Amino acid sequence: MELQPSLKPEVWNEHGELVSVLLCAPPLINISHSQTLEHVRWDAKVNHEKAYENFYAVKDVLRDAGVNIIDYAEHLTAEDRKLSNQLINRHFVRDLACVMGNTILPGEAGTFARRPEYVHAHLLMKDWFSEDTFLIHQNDDMKAFECGDIMILNRDAVLINIGMRTSMESIENIKQSIHCAGFSEIALISLPRQIATLHLDMALNVANRDLIVSKHFIQHLPVQVLTEKASRYEMSGDFFNRHGFDTYWLEEYETIPDINFIHLDPETLLMSKDANQQMIKKHPKLQHKRIVAVNITELEKTGGGIRCITLPIQRKKC
């Protein structure tokens, strides 16, 4: 399948109007055995029929917002689809790649069990996008680079977590491509290596064009800022402020529903129905924000939220 010629990848921030997004349906798997759930790191027993209901609810909201949806599972060969239907994390497409400006950088699975999803998605992207757009060989020498660890703050700066699923060696390998994509500063942060901070988007998010919502402890962490010619350190809050962001430091939160959300457009957040909307609206810059709530309770049991299951391909410039 070839995508329409008008589908040119373009993402310069986290809050622009969403135009096109990559998704993948959840696996055709029910898991209820307690020890199995522990080993696969799902939070509770999952019924795939309910998970599909959640997934289609998200698709309906995106369609109603006029977003072009690409469900990559629909484009797999019969042989690949047979395997894909059994991959328990395939719906977490955010980790597979990242559109940075007009460039798509491929991720690299931080665990062996997730590697097939990356291969499936990357081979499709190779057919959909040109070689100078999708840099398929950029991850050849990577050890771990999962794109849930990337936050695009603005046209100048990106924030990347060096943690459980993304290695410093991988950033050294890819940093020049990020600069070439148009971003002058790459800020590196290292979150605690635990499930509650598995990826960067489990710890903070862009909630407005000039506001970051973040777990409280991150104010005590420094970032390493890489430019093409230099490197320096500064505190995370100072880095955010320098790039035009205030920070809403959360002392109480539920990680997935409260922090793992996306923008449909600059004025609209798509969030879990279980998110604490009162807490979000408490901040002056978010009082007039429109919140679209969707039921993804079953999908959240698998360890991720709305941001995890969506990969923006296009956002309008703003």
C-alpha positions as CSV (number, residue, x, y, z in Angstrom):
1,M,0.0,0.0,0.0
2,E,1.2,3.5,-0.9
3,L,0.1,6.4,1.2
4,Q,-1.4,9.4,-0.5
5,P,1.3,11.9,-1.8
6,S,0.0,14.6,0.5
7,L,1.1,12.6,3.6
8,K,4.4,14.3,4.3
9,P,5.6,13.7,7.9
10,E,5.8,16.9,9.9
11,V,5.9,17.3,13.6
12,W,7.6,20.2,15.4
13,N,5.9,20.1,18.8
14,E,3.4,18.2,20.9
15,H,0.5,20.6,20.8
16,G,-0.2,21.4,17.1
17,E,-3.4,20.2,15.5
18,L,-3.1,16.5,14.8
19,V,-3.5,15.7,11.1
20,S,-2.4,12.1,10.7
21,V,-1.6,9.4,13.3
22,L,-0.3,5.8,13.2
23,L,-2.1,3.3,15.4
24,C,-2.1,-0.5,15.8
25,A,-5.0,-2.6,17.2
26,P,-4.3,-4.4,20.5
27,P,-3.4,-8.1,20.3
28,L,-5.9,-10.9,20.2
29,I,-4.9,-12.1,23.6
30,N,-6.6,-12.6,26.9
31,I,-4.4,-12.8,30.0
32,S,-5.8,-13.6,33.4
33,H,-3.2,-15.8,35.1
34,S,-1.7,-13.7,38.0
35,Q,1.9,-14.8,37.5
36,T,1.8,-14.4,33.8
37,L,0.5,-10.9,34.2
38,E,3.4,-10.2,36.5
39,H,5.9,-11.5,34.0
40,V,4.5,-9.6,31.1
41,R,4.1,-6.5,33.2
42,W,0.4,-6.0,32.7
43,D,-1.4,-4.6,35.7
44,A,-4.5,-6.7,35.7
45,K,-6.3,-9.4,33.7
46,V,-7.1,-8.2,30.2
47,N,-10.0,-9.2,27.9
48,H,-9.1,-8.5,24.3
49,E,-12.7,-7.8,23.3
50,K,-12.9,-5.0,25.8
51,A,-9.5,-3.8,24.8
52,Y,-10.7,-3.6,21.2
53,E,-13.7,-1.6,22.4
54,N,-11.3,0.9,24.0
55,F,-9.2,1.0,20.8
56,Y,-12.2,1.7,18.6
57,A,-13.4,4.4,21.0
58,V,-10.1,6.2,20.5
59,K,-10.3,5.8,16.7
60,D,-13.8,7.2,16.8
61,V,-12.7,10.3,18.7
62,L,-9.8,10.8,16.3
63,R,-12.0,10.4,13.2
64,D,-14.6,12.8,14.6
65,A,-11.7,15.3,15.0
66,G,-10.8,14.9,11.3
67,V,-7.6,13.0,12.0
68,N,-6.3,10.7,9.2
69,I,-5.7,7.2,10.9
70,I,-3.2,4.6,9.7
71,D,-3.6,1.3,11.5
72,Y,-0.5,-0.5,10.5
73,A,-1.8,-4.0,11.4
74,E,-4.2,-3.7,8.5
75,H,-1.3,-3.5,6.0
76,L,0.7,-6.5,7.2
77,T,1.0,-9.7,5.2
78,A,-1.0,-12.7,6.3
79,E,2.1,-14.3,7.7
80,D,3.2,-11.2,9.6
81,R,-0.3,-10.6,10.9
82,K,-0.5,-14.1,12.4
83,L,2.6,-13.2,14.5
84,S,1.5,-9.6,15.2
85,N,-1.9,-10.7,16.6
86,Q,0.1,-12.5,19.4
87,L,2.5,-9.6,20.3
88,I,1.3,-8.3,23.6
89,N,2.6,-4.8,23.3
90,R,2.1,-4.1,19.6
91,H,-0.4,-1.3,20.3
92,F,2.2,0.9,21.9
93,V,3.2,2.4,18.6
94,R,4.7,5.6,20.1
95,D,7.9,3.6,20.8
96,L,8.4,2.4,17.2
97,A,9.5,5.6,15.6
98,C,9.4,9.4,16.0
99,V,8.7,12.1,13.5
100,M,11.0,15.0,14.2
101,G,10.4,17.9,11.9
102,N,10.1,16.3,8.4
103,T,12.3,13.3,9.4
104,I,11.3,9.9,10.8
105,L,13.8,8.3,13.1
106,P,13.3,4.5,13.7
107,G,13.3,3.2,17.3
108,E,15.1,0.2,18.5
109,A,13.4,-2.2,21.0
110,G,14.8,-2.1,24.5
111,T,13.6,-5.7,25.1
112,F,13.9,-8.7,22.8
113,A,10.2,-9.5,23.0
114,R,9.3,-6.2,21.3
115,R,11.6,-6.5,18.3
116,P,9.1,-8.1,15.9
117,E,6.8,-5.0,16.2
118,Y,9.6,-2.7,15.2
119,V,10.5,-4.9,12.2
120,H,6.9,-5.0,11.0
121,A,6.3,-1.3,11.3
122,H,9.7,-0.2,9.9
123,L,9.3,-2.4,6.8
124,L,6.0,-0.8,6.1
125,M,7.4,2.7,6.7
126,K,10.2,1.9,4.3
127,D,7.6,1.4,1.6
128,W,5.5,4.4,2.6
129,F,8.3,7.0,2.9
130,S,11.4,8.0,0.9
131,E,14.9,7.1,2.1
132,D,15.7,10.6,3.0
133,T,12.5,10.9,5.1
134,F,12.5,7.6,7.0
135,L,16.1,6.9,8.0
136,I,15.7,3.1,8.3
137,H,19.4,2.4,8.8
138,Q,19.8,4.9,11.6
139,N,19.2,2.3,14.2
140,D,21.5,-0.4,12.8
141,D,24.1,0.1,15.6
142,M,21.6,1.1,18.4
143,K,21.2,-0.9,21.6
144,A,17.9,0.6,22.8
145,F,15.9,3.6,21.6
146,E,12.2,3.6,22.4
147,C,10.5,6.8,21.3
148,G,8.2,7.1,24.3
149,D,11.4,8.6,25.8
150,I,11.2,11.6,23.4
151,M,9.3,14.8,23.9
152,I,9.4,17.5,21.2
153,L,9.2,20.8,23.0
154,N,9.4,23.2,20.1
155,R,11.3,23.8,16.9
156,D,14.5,24.2,18.8
157,A,14.5,21.6,21.5
158,V,13.8,18.0,22.3
159,L,13.9,16.2,25.6
160,I,15.0,12.5,25.8
161,N,15.1,10.2,28.7
162,I,18.1,7.9,29.2
163,G,16.5,5.2,31.2
164,M,15.3,1.6,31.1
165,R,14.5,1.5,27.4
166,T,16.8,4.1,25.8
167,S,20.6,4.0,26.0
168,M,23.2,6.8,26.0
169,E,25.1,4.9,23.2
170,S,22.0,5.1,21.0
171,I,21.7,8.9,21.5
172,E,25.4,9.3,20.6
173,N,24.5,7.4,17.4
174,I,21.5,9.5,16.5
175,K,22.1,13.0,17.8
176,Q,23.5,14.3,14.6
177,S,20.4,13.2,12.7
178,I,18.3,15.1,15.3
179,H,20.3,18.2,14.7
180,C,20.0,17.7,11.0
181,A,16.3,17.4,11.4
182,G,16.3,21.0,12.6
183,F,16.6,20.9,16.4
184,S,19.4,22.9,17.9
185,E,19.2,21.5,21.4
186,I,18.9,17.9,22.7
187,A,18.3,17.8,26.5
188,L,19.0,14.4,28.2
189,I,17.4,13.5,31.5
190,S,17.7,10.2,33.4
191,L,14.6,9.1,35.2
192,P,14.6,6.4,37.9
193,R,14.7,3.0,36.4
194,Q,11.3,1.7,37.5
195,I,7.9,0.8,35.9
196,A,6.3,4.1,37.0
197,T,8.9,6.0,34.9
198,L,9.5,3.4,32.2
199,H,9.4,6.1,29.5
200,L,9.6,9.9,29.6
201,D,5.8,10.2,28.8
202,M,5.1,8.4,32.1
203,A,6.7,11.3,34.0
204,L,5.8,14.5,32.1
205,N,3.9,15.9,29.2
206,V,3.3,19.1,27.3
207,A,-0.1,20.4,28.4
208,N,-0.1,23.7,26.6
209,R,2.1,25.6,24.2
210,D,3.8,27.1,27.2
211,L,3.2,24.6,30.0
212,I,4.7,21.3,31.0
213,V,2.9,19.0,33.5
214,S,5.4,17.0,35.4
215,K,5.9,14.7,38.4
216,H,7.2,16.8,41.3
217,F,10.5,15.0,41.7
218,I,11.8,16.0,38.2
219,Q,12.5,19.5,39.4
220,H,15.4,18.1,41.3
221,L,17.0,16.4,38.2
222,P,19.5,18.1,35.9
223,V,19.6,17.8,32.1
224,Q,22.5,17.5,29.8
225,V,22.1,19.9,26.9
226,L,23.7,18.8,23.6
227,T,24.3,21.3,20.8
228,E,26.2,20.5,17.6
229,K,29.4,21.9,19.1
230,A,29.0,21.8,22.9
231,S,27.5,20.2,26.0
232,R,26.5,21.7,29.3
233,Y,24.2,20.9,32.3
234,E,21.3,22.8,33.8
235,M,18.4,22.0,36.0
236,S,15.3,20.7,34.3
237,G,13.0,23.6,35.3
238,D,15.5,26.1,34.1
239,F,15.8,24.4,30.8
240,F,12.0,24.4,30.4
241,N,11.8,28.1,31.3
242,R,14.5,29.0,28.9
243,H,12.4,27.5,26.1
244,G,9.3,29.3,27.1
245,F,7.6,26.7,29.4
246,D,6.3,27.1,32.9
247,T,6.1,23.8,34.8
248,Y,3.0,22.5,36.7
249,W,4.7,20.3,39.3
250,L,2.3,17.5,40.4
251,E,2.6,16.2,43.9
252,E,-0.3,13.8,43.6
253,Y,-1.2,11.9,40.4
254,E,-2.1,8.6,38.8
255,T,0.7,8.1,36.3
256,I,-1.1,6.8,33.2
257,P,-4.5,8.6,33.1
258,D,-3.2,11.9,34.5
259,I,0.0,12.3,32.5
260,N,-0.2,10.1,29.4
261,F,-2.4,12.3,27.1
262,I,-2.1,13.9,23.7
263,H,-3.2,17.1,22.0
264,L,-5.9,17.0,19.3
265,D,-5.2,20.6,18.7
266,P,-3.7,23.5,20.7
267,E,-6.9,23.9,22.7
268,T,-8.0,20.3,23.1
269,L,-6.5,17.4,25.1
270,L,-7.5,13.8,24.6
271,M,-7.3,12.1,27.9
272,S,-8.4,8.9,29.7
273,K,-11.9,9.1,31.3
274,D,-10.1,8.2,34.6
275,A,-7.8,11.3,34.4
276,N,-8.2,13.8,37.2
277,Q,-9.7,16.7,35.2
278,Q,-10.1,18.9,38.2
279,M,-6.4,18.7,38.8
280,I,-5.6,19.6,35.2
281,K,-8.1,22.5,35.2
282,K,-6.7,23.8,38.4
283,H,-3.8,25.4,36.6
284,P,-4.6,28.9,35.2
285,K,-3.2,28.1,31.8
286,L,-5.5,25.0,31.5
287,Q,-8.8,26.4,32.9
288,H,-10.2,26.9,29.4
289,K,-8.7,23.8,27.9
290,R,-11.2,21.5,26.2
291,I,-10.8,18.0,27.4
292,V,-12.1,15.0,25.4
293,A,-12.3,12.0,27.7
294,V,-12.3,8.4,26.3
295,N,-12.7,5.1,28.1
296,I,-9.4,3.1,27.7
297,T,-9.5,1.4,31.1
298,E,-8.9,-2.1,29.6
299,L,-5.9,-0.9,27.5
300,E,-4.4,1.0,30.5
301,K,-4.2,-2.4,32.3
302,T,-1.5,-3.3,29.7
303,G,0.8,-0.6,31.1
304,G,0.3,2.4,28.9
305,G,-2.1,5.2,27.9
306,I,-3.3,7.4,25.1
307,R,0.1,8.8,24.2
308,C,1.6,5.4,24.2
309,I,-0.9,4.1,21.6
310,T,-0.6,7.0,19.2
311,L,2.3,8.0,16.9
312,P,1.7,11.4,15.3
313,I,2.8,11.5,11.7
314,Q,1.6,15.1,10.9
315,R,0.7,18.1,13.1
316,K,-0.1,21.5,11.7
317,K,2.5,24.2,12.2
318,C,1.6,26.6,15.0
